[in-house]
Amino acid sequence: MGQSLEAAATTAGQVPELALTGDVARPARLTVPDLLTWPQYETDVSFECATSGVQHHRFTGPLPHDVLMGAGPRFAPARRKDRLRFLIAVSGADGHHVLLSWAEIDPDFGQARVLLAVAIDGTPLDRAGPQLVLPQDRCGARHVSGINTPHVDGGYTSWT
């Protein structure tokens, strides 16, 4: 995990931002301090890292569902099934890319306790940028360090 943080760290003076883009009414550029304005959750996570074995960490941060709802995803909120066509593509400064379904993070469906972590083991991630953390994953492959782009895409209207 330390190598990922170092790879995601920015040069002096730069503040990492994530660009919230896609099918949202209010695109935004957010920093770790911005993410601290949402309710914060803590979770202890153990996962197998392919390069450094089993990792144990405590992460703190908001739920992506809260943050993304704040951006106004372009679906009909009262029509639950309309949300099911939305995907969230997350990329990070560490070179990792992850794709989540909206249903995975939505309280009406999977309600996975995914976090946009702003701290790891009590250490703020202000300089490294937020991390995508999926506590339910046995493997740490979907953890993304230094998130720079969560992109919401609802373009899947036809399945033919």
Backbone as JSON Lines, residues from 0, in Angstrom:
{"i":0,"aa":"M","n":[0.82,-1.18,0.0],"ca":[0.0,0.0,0.0],"c":[0.87,1.25,0.0]}
{"i":1,"aa":"G","n":[2.01,1.23,0.66],"ca":[2.89,2.38,0.72],"c":[3.35,2.81,-0.65]}
{"i":2,"aa":"Q","n":[3.67,1.87,-1.52],"ca":[4.1,2.22,-2.87],"c":[2.99,2.92,-3.63]}
{"i":3,"aa":"S","n":[1.76,2.48,-3.46],"ca":[0.64,3.11,-4.14],"c":[0.49,4.56,-3.68]}
{"i":4,"aa":"L","n":[0.64,4.79,-2.37],"ca":[0.52,6.15,-1.86],"c":[1.63,7.03,-2.42]}
{"i":5,"aa":"E","n":[2.85,6.51,-2.49],"ca":[3.95,7.29,-3.03],"c":[3.73,7.59,-4.49]}
{"i":6,"aa":"A","n":[3.24,6.61,-5.24],"ca":[2.99,6.82,-6.67],"c":[1.9,7.85,-6.89]}
{"i":7,"aa":"A","n":[0.94,7.92,-5.97],"ca":[-0.18,8.84,-6.13],"c":[0.13,10.23,-5.58]}
{"i":8,"aa":"A","n":[1.18,10.36,-4.78],"ca":[1.5,11.65,-4.17],"c":[1.83,12.67,-5.24]}
{"i":9,"aa":"T","n":[1.48,13.91,-4.97],"ca":[1.71,14.96,-5.93],"c":[2.97,15.73,-5.57]}
{"i":10,"aa":"T","n":[3.42,16.56,-6.5],"ca":[4.59,17.38,-6.23],"c":[4.2,18.5,-5.28]}
{"i":11,"aa":"A","n":[5.18,19.12,-4.67],"ca":[4.93,20.17,-3.68],"c":[4.06,21.27,-4.26]}
{"i":12,"aa":"G","n":[3.06,21.68,-3.49],"ca":[2.21,22.77,-3.9],"c":[0.96,22.35,-4.64]}
{"i":13,"aa":"Q","n":[0.93,21.18,-5.21],"ca":[-0.26,20.73,-5.93],"c":[-1.2,20.01,-4.98]}
{"i":14,"aa":"V","n":[-2.48,20.26,-5.15],"ca":[-3.5,19.59,-4.37],"c":[-4.24,18.66,-5.31]}
{"i":15,"aa":"P","n":[-4.23,17.35,-5.03],"ca":[-4.92,16.43,-5.94],"c":[-6.43,16.67,-5.93]}
{"i":16,"aa":"E","n":[-7.01,16.62,-7.1],"ca":[-8.44,16.79,-7.27],"c":[-9.0,15.6,-8.02]}
{"i":17,"aa":"L","n":[-10.25,15.3,-7.73],"ca":[-10.94,14.34,-8.56],"c":[-11.98,15.11,-9.35]}
{"i":18,"aa":"A","n":[-12.07,14.78,-10.63],"ca":[-13.03,15.44,-11.52],"c":[-14.24,14.54,-11.67]}
{"i":19,"aa":"L","n":[-15.33,14.94,-11.06],"ca":[-16.59,14.2,-11.11],"c":[-17.3,14.6,-12.39]}
{"i":20,"aa":"T","n":[-17.37,13.66,-13.34],"ca":[-17.86,13.98,-14.68],"c":[-18.93,12.98,-15.12]}
{"i":21,"aa":"G","n":[-19.46,13.23,-16.3],"ca":[-20.39,12.3,-16.92],"c":[-21.82,12.77,-16.88]}
{"i":22,"aa":"D","n":[-22.73,11.81,-16.75],"ca":[-24.16,12.08,-16.76],"c":[-24.63,12.6,-15.41]}
{"i":23,"aa":"V","n":[-24.14,13.79,-15.06],"ca":[-24.5,14.44,-13.81],"c":[-24.87,15.9,-14.1]}
{"i":24,"aa":"A","n":[-25.8,16.43,-13.33],"ca":[-26.24,17.81,-13.51],"c":[-25.2,18.82,-13.02]}
{"i":25,"aa":"R","n":[-24.4,18.41,-12.02],"ca":[-23.43,19.32,-11.43],"c":[-22.04,18.7,-11.37]}
{"i":26,"aa":"P","n":[-21.33,18.69,-12.53],"ca":[-19.95,18.18,-12.49],"c":[-19.15,19.0,-11.47]}
{"i":27,"aa":"A","n":[-18.13,18.39,-10.91],"ca":[-17.38,19.09,-9.87],"c":[-15.93,18.62,-9.86]}
{"i":28,"aa":"R","n":[-15.08,19.47,-9.3],"ca":[-13.7,19.12,-9.0],"c":[-13.6,19.13,-7.48]}
{"i":29,"aa":"L","n":[-13.26,17.99,-6.89],"ca":[-13.27,17.84,-5.44],"c":[-11.89,17.45,-4.92]}
{"i":30,"aa":"T","n":[-11.56,18.0,-3.76],"ca":[-10.32,17.65,-3.06],"c":[-10.69,16.85,-1.81]}
{"i":31,"aa":"V","n":[-9.7,16.34,-1.13],"ca":[-9.95,15.63,0.13],"c":[-10.7,16.54,1.11]}
{"i":32,"aa":"P","n":[-10.28,17.82,1.31],"ca":[-11.07,18.68,2.21],"c":[-12.54,18.82,1.77]}
{"i":33,"aa":"D","n":[-12.8,18.85,0.46],"ca":[-14.18,18.91,-0.01],"c":[-14.95,17.66,0.4]}
{"i":34,"aa":"L","n":[-14.3,16.5,0.31],"ca":[-14.96,15.23,0.65],"c":[-15.24,15.12,2.15]}
{"i":35,"aa":"L","n":[-14.54,15.9,2.95],"ca":[-14.78,15.91,4.39],"c":[-16.1,16.58,4.76]}
{"i":36,"aa":"T","n":[-16.74,17.26,3.81],"ca":[-18.02,17.92,4.1],"c":[-19.19,16.94,4.09]}
{"i":37,"aa":"W","n":[-18.98,15.72,3.56],"ca":[-20.02,14.68,3.58],"c":[-19.88,13.87,4.87]}
{"i":38,"aa":"P","n":[-20.95,13.17,5.29],"ca":[-20.83,12.29,6.46],"c":[-19.68,11.31,6.26]}
{"i":39,"aa":"Q","n":[-18.92,11.09,7.33],"ca":[-17.74,10.21,7.28],"c":[-18.06,8.86,7.93]}
{"i":40,"aa":"Y","n":[-17.51,7.82,7.34],"ca":[-17.67,6.46,7.84],"c":[-16.29,5.85,8.0]}
{"i":41,"aa":"E","n":[-16.17,4.97,8.99],"ca":[-14.91,4.24,9.2],"c":[-15.15,2.76,8.97]}
{"i":42,"aa":"T","n":[-14.14,2.12,8.42],"ca":[-14.23,0.68,8.25],"c":[-12.83,0.07,8.33]}
{"i":43,"aa":"D","n":[-12.76,-1.08,8.98],"ca":[-11.52,-1.86,9.02],"c":[-11.54,-2.82,7.85]}
{"i":44,"aa":"V","n":[-10.44,-2.86,7.12],"ca":[-10.37,-3.65,5.9],"c":[-9.15,-4.57,5.95]}
{"i":45,"aa":"S","n":[-9.37,-5.82,5.57],"ca":[-8.27,-6.77,5.36],"c":[-8.41,-7.28,3.94]}
{"i":46,"aa":"F","n":[-7.34,-7.22,3.19],"ca":[-7.38,-7.72,1.82],"c":[-6.01,-8.26,1.42]}
{"i":47,"aa":"E","n":[-6.04,-9.14,0.45],"ca":[-4.8,-9.72,-0.07],"c":[-4.28,-8.87,-1.2]}
{"i":48,"aa":"C","n":[-3.05,-8.4,-1.05],"ca":[-2.39,-7.61,-2.08],"c":[-1.42,-8.55,-2.82]}
{"i":49,"aa":"A","n":[-1.46,-8.54,-4.12],"ca":[-0.63,-9.45,-4.91],"c":[0.86,-9.22,-4.68]}
{"i":50,"aa":"T","n":[1.26,-7.99,-4.37],"ca":[2.69,-7.69,-4.23],"c":[3.2,-7.69,-2.79]}
{"i":51,"aa":"S","n":[2.28,-7.44,-1.81],"ca":[2.79,-7.33,-0.44],"c":[2.0,-8.14,0.59]}
{"i":52,"aa":"G","n":[1.22,-9.11,0.13],"ca":[0.51,-9.99,1.05],"c":[-0.72,-9.36,1.66]}
{"i":53,"aa":"V","n":[-1.12,-9.92,2.81],"ca":[-2.34,-9.45,3.47],"c":[-2.1,-8.08,4.1]}
{"i":54,"aa":"Q","n":[-3.03,-7.18,3.86],"ca":[-2.97,-5.82,4.38],"c":[-4.14,-5.6,5.34]}
{"i":55,"aa":"H","n":[-3.9,-4.86,6.41],"ca":[-4.94,-4.5,7.37],"c":[-4.89,-2.99,7.55]}
{"i":56,"aa":"H","n":[-6.01,-2.33,7.27],"ca":[-6.05,-0.87,7.39],"c":[-7.42,-0.42,7.88]}
{"i":57,"aa":"R","n":[-7.45,0.76,8.44],"ca":[-8.71,1.43,8.79],"c":[-8.82,2.64,7.87]}
{"i":58,"aa":"F","n":[-9.93,2.69,7.14],"ca":[-10.19,3.78,6.21],"c":[-11.35,4.62,6.72]}
{"i":59,"aa":"T","n":[-11.28,5.91,6.42],"ca":[-12.33,6.86,6.77],"c":[-12.67,7.66,5.53]}
{"i":60,"aa":"G","n":[-13.97,7.88,5.3],"ca":[-14.38,8.71,4.17],"c":[-15.87,8.63,3.93]}
{"i":61,"aa":"P","n":[-16.34,9.43,2.97],"ca":[-17.76,9.42,2.62],"c":[-18.1,8.25,1.7]}
{"i":62,"aa":"L","n":[-19.38,7.96,1.61],"ca":[-19.85,6.95,0.67],"c":[-19.93,7.58,-0.72]}
{"i":63,"aa":"P","n":[-19.48,6.87,-1.75],"ca":[-19.59,7.42,-3.1],"c":[-21.04,7.73,-3.48]}
{"i":64,"aa":"H","n":[-21.97,6.94,-2.97],"ca":[-23.38,7.19,-3.27],"c":[-23.77,8.6,-2.83]}
{"i":65,"aa":"D","n":[-23.36,9.02,-1.64],"ca":[-23.68,10.36,-1.15],"c":[-23.08,11.43,-2.04]}
{"i":66,"aa":"V","n":[-21.79,11.27,-2.36],"ca":[-21.08,12.26,-3.17],"c":[-21.67,12.34,-4.57]}
{"i":67,"aa":"L","n":[-21.93,11.18,-5.18],"ca":[-22.47,11.17,-6.54],"c":[-23.9,11.71,-6.58]}
{"i":68,"aa":"M","n":[-24.7,11.42,-5.56],"ca":[-26.05,11.99,-5.52],"c":[-25.98,13.51,-5.41]}
{"i":69,"aa":"G","n":[-24.97,14.02,-4.73],"ca":[-24.77,15.47,-4.64],"c":[-24.49,16.1,-6.0]}
{"i":70,"aa":"A","n":[-23.97,15.32,-6.93],"ca":[-23.69,15.82,-8.27],"c":[-24.91,15.74,-9.19]}
{"i":71,"aa":"G","n":[-25.97,15.11,-8.72],"ca":[-27.2,15.05,-9.5],"c":[-27.14,14.13,-10.7]}
{"i":72,"aa":"P","n":[-26.98,12.82,-10.47],"ca":[-26.97,11.9,-11.61],"c":[-28.25,12.02,-12.42]}
{"i":73,"aa":"R","n":[-28.13,11.91,-13.72],"ca":[-29.26,12.14,-14.62],"c":[-30.12,10.9,-14.8]}
{"i":74,"aa":"F","n":[-30.7,10.45,-13.69],"ca":[-31.71,9.4,-13.78],"c":[-32.94,9.89,-13.02]}
{"i":75,"aa":"A","n":[-34.04,9.22,-13.27],"ca":[-35.28,9.57,-12.58],"c":[-35.24,8.93,-11.2]}
{"i":76,"aa":"P","n":[-35.01,9.71,-10.13],"ca":[-34.85,9.14,-8.79],"c":[-36.02,8.26,-8.34]}
{"i":77,"aa":"A","n":[-37.23,8.6,-8.74],"ca":[-38.38,7.82,-8.32],"c":[-38.5,6.5,-9.08]}
{"i":78,"aa":"R","n":[-37.8,6.38,-10.19],"ca":[-37.84,5.14,-10.99],"c":[-36.58,4.33,-10.67]}
{"i":79,"aa":"R","n":[-36.69,3.43,-9.74],"ca":[-35.53,2.66,-9.29],"c":[-34.81,1.97,-10.43]}
{"i":80,"aa":"K","n":[-35.56,1.38,-11.34],"ca":[-34.92,0.63,-12.42],"c":[-34.12,1.52,-13.38]}
{"i":81,"aa":"D","n":[-34.44,2.81,-13.44],"ca":[-33.68,3.71,-14.3],"c":[-32.22,3.8,-13.84]}
{"i":82,"aa":"R","n":[-31.99,3.67,-12.54],"ca":[-30.63,3.73,-11.99],"c":[-29.77,2.55,-12.43]}
{"i":83,"aa":"L","n":[-30.4,1.43,-12.74],"ca":[-29.67,0.2,-13.02],"c":[-28.82,0.26,-14.28]}
{"i":84,"aa":"R","n":[-29.08,1.22,-15.15],"ca":[-28.28,1.33,-16.38],"c":[-27.03,2.2,-16.19]}
{"i":85,"aa":"F","n":[-26.85,2.74,-15.0],"ca":[-25.72,3.64,-14.75],"c":[-24.49,2.88,-14.26]}
{"i":86,"aa":"L","n":[-23.35,3.26,-14.82],"ca":[-22.06,2.71,-14.42],"c":[-21.18,3.85,-13.92]}
{"i":87,"aa":"I","n":[-20.23,3.5,-13.08],"ca":[-19.29,4.48,-12.54],"c":[-17.88,3.97,-12.86]}
{"i":88,"aa":"A","n":[-17.18,4.7,-13.72],"ca":[-15.8,4.36,-14.08],"c":[-14.88,5.21,-13.21]}
{"i":89,"aa":"V","n":[-14.01,4.55,-12.48],"ca":[-13.09,5.24,-11.57],"c":[-11.67,4.99,-12.03]}
{"i":90,"aa":"S","n":[-10.9,6.07,-12.16],"ca":[-9.48,5.91,-12.48],"c":[-8.67,6.69,-11.45]}
{"i":91,"aa":"G","n":[-7.43,6.27,-11.3],"ca":[-6.6,6.89,-10.29],"c":[-5.19,7.17,-10.75]}
{"i":92,"aa":"A","n":[-4.51,7.97,-9.97],"ca":[-3.13,8.33,-10.26],"c":[-2.21,7.12,-10.21]}
{"i":93,"aa":"D","n":[-2.67,6.04,-9.58],"ca":[-1.85,4.83,-9.5],"c":[-1.97,3.97,-10.76]}
{"i":94,"aa":"G","n":[-2.75,4.46,-11.77],"ca":[-2.87,3.74,-13.03],"c":[-3.97,2.69,-13.04]}
{"i":95,"aa":"H","n":[-4.68,2.53,-11.95],"ca":[-5.74,1.53,-11.89],"c":[-7.06,2.12,-12.39]}
{"i":96,"aa":"H","n":[-7.88,1.24,-12.96],"ca":[-9.21,1.61,-13.45],"c":[-10.19,0.57,-12.94]}
{"i":97,"aa":"V","n":[-11.35,1.02,-12.46],"ca":[-12.37,0.13,-11.91],"c":[-13.72,0.58,-12.43]}
{"i":98,"aa":"L","n":[-14.57,-0.39,-12.66],"ca":[-15.92,-0.11,-13.1],"c":[-16.89,-0.67,-12.06]}
{"i":99,"aa":"L","n":[-17.79,0.2,-11.56],"ca":[-18.82,-0.19,-10.6],"c":[-20.19,0.04,-11.22]}
{"i":100,"aa":"S","n":[-21.15,-0.76,-10.83],"ca":[-22.52,-0.48,-11.24],"c":[-23.15,0.42,-10.18]}
{"i":101,"aa":"W","n":[-24.1,1.26,-10.6],"ca":[-24.79,2.12,-9.64],"c":[-25.46,1.26,-8.57]}
{"i":102,"aa":"A","n":[-26.07,0.14,-9.0],"ca":[-26.79,-0.73,-8.06],"c":[-25.87,-1.24,-6.96]}
{"i":103,"aa":"E","n":[-24.6,-1.37,-7.24],"ca":[-23.64,-1.86,-6.25],"c":[-23.55,-0.93,-5.04]}
{"i":104,"aa":"I","n":[-23.67,0.38,-5.26],"ca":[-23.5,1.36,-4.17],"c":[-24.82,1.94,-3.67]}
{"i":105,"aa":"D","n":[-25.92,1.63,-4.33],"ca":[-27.22,2.22,-4.02],"c":[-27.87,1.51,-2.83]}
{"i":106,"aa":"P","n":[-28.38,2.28,-1.83],"ca":[-29.03,1.67,-0.67],"c":[-30.27,0.84,-1.02]}
{"i":107,"aa":"D","n":[-30.9,1.1,-2.16],"ca":[-32.06,0.32,-2.57],"c":[-31.68,-1.02,-3.2]}
{"i":108,"aa":"F","n":[-30.42,-1.22,-3.46],"ca":[-29.96,-2.46,-4.1],"c":[-28.84,-3.09,-3.26]}
{"i":109,"aa":"G","n":[-27.62,-3.12,-3.76],"ca":[-26.51,-3.79,-3.08],"c":[-26.01,-3.1,-1.84]}
{"i":110,"aa":"Q","n":[-26.06,-1.78,-1.81],"ca":[-25.59,-0.95,-0.71],"c":[-24.23,-1.41,-0.17]}
{"i":111,"aa":"A","n":[-23.31,-1.7,-1.1],"ca":[-21.95,-2.06,-0.69],"c":[-21.35,-0.88,0.07]}
{"i":112,"aa":"R","n":[-20.62,-1.17,1.12],"ca":[-20.02,-0.12,1.95],"c":[-18.73,0.39,1.31]}
{"i":113,"aa":"V","n":[-18.83,0.8,0.07],"ca":[-17.69,1.37,-0.66],"c":[-17.41,2.75,-0.07]}
{"i":114,"aa":"L","n":[-16.13,3.11,0.04],"ca":[-15.76,4.43,0.57],"c":[-14.91,5.19,-0.44]}
{"i":115,"aa":"L","n":[-15.03,6.5,-0.38],"ca":[-14.05,7.39,-1.0],"c":[-13.17,7.83,0.16]}
{"i":116,"aa":"A","n":[-12.17,7.05,0.47],"ca":[-11.38,7.26,1.68],"c":[-10.58,8.55,1.61]}
{"i":117,"aa":"V","n":[-10.64,9.29,2.72],"ca":[-9.88,10.53,2.86],"c":[-8.77,10.38,3.91]}
{"i":118,"aa":"A","n":[-8.75,9.21,4.58],"ca":[-7.71,8.91,5.56],"c":[-7.5,7.41,5.61]}
{"i":119,"aa":"I","n":[-6.26,7.01,5.84],"ca":[-5.9,5.61,6.03],"c":[-5.13,5.5,7.33]}
{"i":120,"aa":"D","n":[-5.63,4.66,8.22],"ca":[-4.99,4.46,9.53],"c":[-4.77,5.79,10.26]}
{"i":121,"aa":"G","n":[-5.74,6.71,10.12],"ca":[-5.67,8.01,10.79],"c":[-4.83,9.05,10.06]}
{"i":122,"aa":"T","n":[-4.17,8.67,8.97],"ca":[-3.35,9.61,8.22],"c":[-4.16,10.22,7.08]}
{"i":123,"aa":"P","n":[-4.31,11.54,7.05],"ca":[-5.07,12.18,5.97],"c":[-4.42,11.92,4.61]}
{"i":124,"aa":"L","n":[-5.26,11.84,3.6],"ca":[-4.8,11.59,2.23],"c":[-4.81,12.88,1.4]}
{"i":125,"aa":"D","n":[-4.65,14.03,2.06],"ca":[-4.7,15.32,1.37],"c":[-3.72,15.39,0.2]}
{"i":126,"aa":"R","n":[-2.5,14.93,0.39],"ca":[-1.47,15.04,-0.65],"c":[-1.53,13.9,-1.66]}
{"i":127,"aa":"A","n":[-2.01,12.74,-1.25],"ca":[-2.09,11.59,-2.15],"c":[-3.4,11.54,-2.93]}
{"i":128,"aa":"G","n":[-4.43,12.16,-2.38],"ca":[-5.75,12.1,-2.99],"c":[-6.57,10.97,-2.43]}
{"i":129,"aa":"P","n":[-7.88,11.02,-2.62],"ca":[-8.76,10.0,-2.05],"c":[-8.54,8.64,-2.68]}
{"i":130,"aa":"Q","n":[-8.95,7.61,-1.94],"ca":[-8.85,6.23,-2.42],"c":[-10.24,5.63,-2.51]}
{"i":131,"aa":"L","n":[-10.45,4.81,-3.53],"ca":[-11.64,3.99,-3.61],"c":[-11.36,2.74,-2.82]}
{"i":132,"aa":"V","n":[-12.23,2.42,-1.86],"ca":[-12.03,1.27,-0.98],"c":[-13.28,0.42,-1.01]}
{"i":133,"aa":"L","n":[-13.11,-0.87,-1.31],"ca":[-14.21,-1.83,-1.33],"c":[-13.97,-2.87,-0.26]}
{"i":134,"aa":"P","n":[-14.44,-2.61,0.98],"ca":[-14.15,-3.49,2.11],"c":[-14.6,-4.93,1.93]}
{"i":135,"aa":"Q","n":[-15.61,-5.16,1.12],"ca":[-16.13,-6.51,0.94],"c":[-15.27,-7.37,0.03]}
{"i":136,"aa":"D","n":[-14.32,-6.78,-0.69],"ca":[-13.46,-7.54,-1.6],"c":[-12.36,-8.26,-0.82]}
{"i":137,"aa":"R","n":[-12.17,-9.52,-1.09],"ca":[-11.1,-10.3,-0.47],"c":[-9.74,-9.85,-1.0]}
{"i":138,"aa":"C","n":[-9.72,-9.46,-2.26],"ca":[-8.51,-9.03,-2.95],"c":[-8.54,-7.51,-3.05]}
{"i":139,"aa":"G","n":[-7.41,-6.86,-2.97],"ca":[-7.35,-5.4,-3.02],"c":[-7.28,-4.82,-4.41]}
{"i":140,"aa":"A","n":[-7.56,-5.6,-5.44],"ca":[-7.38,-5.13,-6.81],"c":[-8.31,-3.98,-7.19]}
{"i":141,"aa":"R","n":[-9.47,-3.86,-6.55],"ca":[-10.37,-2.76,-6.89],"c":[-10.15,-1.52,-6.03]}
{"i":142,"aa":"H","n":[-9.17,-1.55,-5.15],"ca":[-8.8,-0.34,-4.41],"c":[-8.02,0.54,-5.38]}
{"i":143,"aa":"V","n":[-8.42,1.79,-5.49],"ca":[-7.77,2.72,-6.42],"c":[-7.23,3.89,-5.61]}
{"i":144,"aa":"S","n":[-5.93,4.14,-5.73],"ca":[-5.29,5.24,-5.0],"c":[-5.27,6.5,-5.84]}
{"i":145,"aa":"G","n":[-5.37,7.64,-5.17],"ca":[-5.3,8.92,-5.86],"c":[-6.36,9.06,-6.94]}
{"i":146,"aa":"I","n":[-7.61,8.82,-6.56],"ca":[-8.7,8.9,-7.54],"c":[-8.66,10.25,-8.22]}
{"i":147,"aa":"N","n":[-8.66,10.23,-9.56],"ca":[-8.72,11.5,-10.28],"c":[-9.96,11.65,-11.14]}
{"i":148,"aa":"T","n":[-10.66,10.55,-11.44],"ca":[-11.86,10.66,-12.26],"c":[-12.89,9.6,-11.93]}
{"i":149,"aa":"P","n":[-13.93,9.96,-11.17],"ca":[-15.12,9.11,-11.17],"c":[-16.06,9.64,-12.27]}
{"i":150,"aa":"H","n":[-16.35,8.81,-13.24],"ca":[-17.18,9.21,-14.38],"c":[-18.47,8.4,-14.35]}
{"i":151,"aa":"V","n":[-19.6,9.1,-14.27],"ca":[-20.91,8.46,-14.22],"c":[-21.44,8.36,-15.65]}
{"i":152,"aa":"D","n":[-21.86,7.15,-16.03],"ca":[-22.33,6.94,-17.4],"c":[-23.65,6.18,-17.41]}
{"i":153,"aa":"G","n":[-24.68,6.85,-17.88],"ca":[-26.0,6.23,-17.98],"c":[-26.41,5.95,-19.41]}
{"i":154,"aa":"G","n":[-25.45,5.85,-20.3],"ca":[-25.73,5.7,-21.72],"c":[-26.2,4.33,-22.15]}
{"i":155,"aa":"Y","n":[-26.43,3.44,-21.23],"ca":[-26.82,2.08,-21.59],"c":[-28.33,1.95,-21.58]}
{"i":156,"aa":"T","n":[-28.95,2.46,-22.65],"ca":[-30.41,2.44,-22.73],"c":[-30.93,1.27,-23.57]}
{"i":157,"aa":"S","n":[-30.07,0.71,-24.38],"ca":[-30.5,-0.39,-25.25],"c":[-29.6,-1.6,-25.04]}
{"i":158,"aa":"W","n":[-30.19,-2.74,-24.99],"ca":[-29.43,-3.97,-24.74],"c":[-29.42,-4.89,-25.96]}
{"i":159,"aa":"T","n":[-29.64,-4.3,-27.14],"ca":[-29.64,-5.12,-28.37],"c":[-28.32,-5.06,-29.06]}
